[in-house]
Amino acid sequence: MNVFHTNHLIVSRFNNTHEVDFFALNSHPEVMRYIRPVKTKEECWSFLMENINLYKNGSVIGRYHVAAKSNLAFAGTFSVLMMPDRDGFHIGYALLPWAQGKGWAKELVINGLHWFFEHTDQQQIFAITEPKNIASAFVLEKTGFAKLESMEQNGKQLDVYVIHRNA
């Protein structure tokens, strides 16, 4: 089921046929460097099933499959998840190396924000990145997010960004 699309990407729900795509992303050390530890094939299968179950409650929460419009090749993920330690949501994305440097992260964030605010009554959404992830901070700032604060989570220093519905 397609969720939204951009000029170059199609964002849809993951399903159990996406096991290879999900593993390609979640086992890639470069892609996961600022996100979470890499996962084994078995861990990825369980993680994929957890994510598919998130769709069942009908909310916007979940991780979504991102494919290139031109050839339908798997490019990465887009996500809307609950914000740790506060009432709210955070937006996220991860792209495989071949899909980076094309402006697609910016497309995902801009179109993902429109989709999120269309489908919720939330007045803001957060984003989280490590201070060392300069590319991600750049995308967030270019799409209208403002740095709100720094925090520590699981021993990691993180920067928290926010954007408001009316931005």
matplotlib code that plots the C-alpha trace (Angstrom):
import matplotlib.pyplot as plt

x = [0.0, 1.5, 1.6, 2.9, 5.4, 7.9, 9.3, 11.7, 10.5, 7.5, 6.9, 4.8, 4.2, 6.7, 5.3, 6.8, 8.2, 10.6, 12.9, 15.9, 15.4, 15.0, 18.1, 20.2, 19.5, 19.6, 22.8, 24.7, 27.3, 27.6, 23.9, 23.4, 26.4, 24.2, 21.0, 21.4, 23.7, 23.6, 21.3, 21.7, 19.3, 17.3, 17.1, 16.0, 13.2, 11.9, 12.3, 10.5, 7.5, 7.5, 7.3, 4.6, 2.5, 2.8, 0.5, -2.3, -3.6, -4.2, -1.9, 0.9, 3.5, 5.8, 8.8, 8.1, 9.7, 11.2, 11.8, 13.1, 10.2, 12.5, 13.2, 11.4, 14.8, 14.8, 16.4, 15.8, 13.3, 11.1, 9.7, 7.4, 7.8, 7.0, 9.5, 11.4, 10.6, 7.9, 4.5, 5.0, 6.4, 9.7, 10.5, 13.4, 14.9, 17.8, 19.0, 21.3, 24.6, 23.6, 20.6, 22.5, 23.6, 20.7, 18.5, 16.2, 16.5, 15.2, 12.3, 11.4, 11.4, 9.4, 6.8, 6.8, 6.0, 3.0, 1.8, 2.2, 0.4, -2.4, -3.0, -2.7, -3.8, -0.3, 1.1, 4.7, 7.1, 10.6, 13.7, 16.8, 20.3, 23.8, 25.9, 28.5, 25.8, 26.3, 24.5, 21.4, 21.5, 21.9, 18.8, 16.7, 17.7, 17.1, 13.6, 12.7, 13.5, 15.1, 17.5, 15.6, 18.1, 20.7, 20.0, 21.5, 19.9, 21.5, 24.9, 24.7, 24.6, 21.8, 20.4, 16.7, 15.1, 11.4, 9.2, 5.7, 2.6, 2.5, 6.2]
y = [0.0, 3.3, 6.0, 8.9, 9.7, 12.4, 13.4, 10.5, 8.1, 5.9, 5.4, 2.3, -0.1, -2.9, -6.4, -9.8, -10.0, -7.1, -9.3, -8.8, -5.1, -4.7, -6.8, -4.8, -1.6, -2.8, -4.8, -2.1, -0.6, 2.7, 3.3, 2.2, 4.2, 6.9, 4.9, 1.6, -1.4, -3.5, -6.5, -10.2, -11.7, -13.4, -10.1, -8.3, -10.7, -10.2, -6.4, -6.4, -8.3, -5.9, -3.0, -4.6, -5.0, -1.3, -0.6, -2.7, 0.0, 2.4, 5.2, 6.9, 5.1, 2.9, 2.4, 2.6, 1.1, 3.7, 2.8, 4.8, 5.7, 5.2, 1.5, 0.5, -0.3, -0.3, 3.0, 3.0, 3.8, 6.6, 6.5, 8.1, 6.8, 7.8, 10.3, 8.8, 10.4, 12.9, 13.1, 13.3, 11.8, 11.9, 11.6, 9.6, 8.3, 6.1, 5.7, 3.1, 4.5, 4.5, 6.6, 9.3, 12.6, 13.0, 15.3, 12.4, 12.7, 16.3, 15.1, 12.4, 14.9, 17.6, 15.2, 13.1, 16.3, 17.1, 13.5, 13.5, 16.8, 15.8, 12.5, 13.7, 16.6, 17.0, 20.5, 19.5, 16.7, 16.1, 14.7, 13.2, 13.0, 12.6, 15.8, 14.0, 13.3, 16.6, 15.5, 14.7, 18.0, 19.8, 18.1, 18.9, 22.5, 22.9, 21.5, 23.9, 22.0, 24.0, 22.6, 22.4, 20.8, 18.2, 15.0, 11.7, 8.4, 5.0, 6.7, 8.5, 12.3, 13.4, 16.6, 17.1, 19.2, 20.3, 21.7, 23.1, 22.5, 26.2, 26.3]
z = [0.0, -1.1, 1.6, -0.4, -3.2, -4.0, -7.4, -7.3, -4.6, -3.7, 0.0, 1.0, 3.8, 4.3, 3.9, 4.5, 0.9, 1.8, 3.9, 1.6, 1.4, 5.2, 5.8, 3.2, 5.1, 8.7, 8.3, 6.4, 8.8, 7.0, 6.9, 10.5, 11.8, 13.4, 13.8, 15.7, 15.8, 12.6, 12.8, 11.7, 9.2, 12.0, 14.0, 10.8, 10.2, 13.8, 13.4, 10.1, 11.7, 14.6, 12.1, 10.0, 13.2, 13.8, 10.8, 12.3, 14.7, 11.8, 13.1, 11.2, 13.4, 11.5, 9.3, 5.6, 2.4, 0.1, -3.6, -6.6, -9.0, -12.0, -11.5, -8.2, -6.6, -2.8, -1.7, 2.1, 4.8, 6.1, 9.6, 12.1, 15.6, 19.2, 20.6, 23.6, 26.9, 25.7, 24.2, 20.5, 17.3, 15.5, 11.8, 10.4, 7.3, 6.1, 2.5, 1.1, -0.2, -3.9, -3.0, -1.0, -2.4, -4.8, -2.6, -1.8, 2.0, 1.6, -0.6, 1.9, 4.8, 3.0, 1.6, 4.8, 6.8, 4.6, 4.9, 8.7, 9.3, 6.8, 8.7, 12.3, 14.5, 15.9, 16.1, 15.9, 15.1, 16.2, 14.6, 16.3, 15.1, 16.5, 16.4, 14.3, 11.6, 9.8, 6.6, 8.5, 10.5, 7.2, 5.7, 8.9, 8.9, 5.1, 5.6, 8.3, 11.5, 14.3, 16.9, 20.2, 22.6, 23.2, 25.2, 26.1, 25.3, 26.0, 26.5, 23.2, 22.7, 20.5, 19.1, 19.1, 16.3, 16.0, 13.4, 13.9, 11.8, 10.7, 9.7]

ax = plt.figure().add_subplot(projection="3d")
ax.plot(x, y, z, "-o")
ax.set_aspect("equal")
plt.show()
